[in-house]
C-alpha cells in the first residue's frame, strides 16, 4: 500500500467515525426530550352534546315548525279566512 492509499483510508475512517459520533449524539439528545403532552383545551368535550333537559324535544323537519307545522302564521290566516 502506498501512502496515498493510507491517507485515503484514514480520511474514510475519520469521516465514518465523525458520522457515527454525531448520529449517536443526536439519537441520545432526541431520547432525552419528552414528547409533547396533548392539550386538554384541544380535546373534544363530549358533554357539550349531552341532552340536559333544556333542549326542545319537538320533531323538526327542515324549516318546519315544531311537530311538522310549516308556516304556522300563514296557516292560521288561511284557517281564519276559510270560514
C-alpha positions in Angstrom: 0.0 0.0 0.0 1.2 3.4 -0.8 1.0 6.4 1.4 -1.9 7.8 -0.8 -4.0 4.8 -0.1 -3.2 5.0 3.6 -4.3 8.7 3.7 -7.5 7.9 1.8 -8.4 5.1 4.2 -7.6 7.3 7.1 -9.9 10.0 5.7 -12.7 7.5 5.2 -12.2 6.2 8.7 -12.3 9.7 10.2 -15.5 10.6 8.2 -17.2 7.4 9.3 -16.2 7.9 12.9 -17.5 11.5 12.8 -20.8 10.3 11.3 -21.3 7.6 13.9 -20.4 10.0 16.7 -22.8 12.7 15.6 -25.6 10.2 14.8 -25.2 8.7 18.3 -25.2 12.1 19.9 -28.4 13.2 18.0 -30.2 10.0 19.0 -29.3 10.5 22.6 -30.5 14.1 22.5 -33.8 13.1 21.0 -34.3 10.4 23.6 -34.0 13.0 26.4 -36.8 15.2 25.0 -40.2 14.0 26.2 -43.0 14.0 23.7 -45.4 16.9 23.9 -48.4 16.0 26.0 -51.8 16.6 24.4 -53.5 19.8 25.5 -56.8 19.5 27.4 -58.0 22.6 25.6 -57.7 20.8 22.2 -59.6 17.7 23.3 -63.2 17.3 22.2 -65.6 17.7 25.1 -68.4 15.1 24.6 -70.6 16.6 27.4 -71.4 19.6 25.2 -73.7 17.5 23.1 -75.3 15.8 26.1 -79.1 16.4 26.5 -79.6 18.2 29.8 -83.4 18.6 29.6 -83.3 22.3 28.4 -83.3 21.5 24.7 -86.7 21.2 22.9 -87.8 17.6 22.2 -90.2 18.5 19.4 -89.7 17.0 16.0 -88.4 19.4 13.4 -88.0 18.8 9.7 -86.1 21.4 7.7 -87.5 24.9 8.3 -90.8 23.5 9.5 -92.0 24.4 13.0 -92.5 22.1 15.9 -94.3 18.8 15.1 -94.1 19.4 11.4 -96.3 22.5 11.0 -94.8 24.7 8.3 -95.6 28.4 8.2 -97.7 28.5 11.3 -98.8 32.2 11.0 -99.8 31.8 7.3 -101.7 28.6 8.1 -103.7 30.4 10.9 -104.5 33.2 8.4 -105.8 30.7 5.9 -107.8 29.0 8.5 -109.4 32.3 9.7 -110.2 33.4 6.1 -111.6 30.0 5.1 -114.9 30.5 7.1 
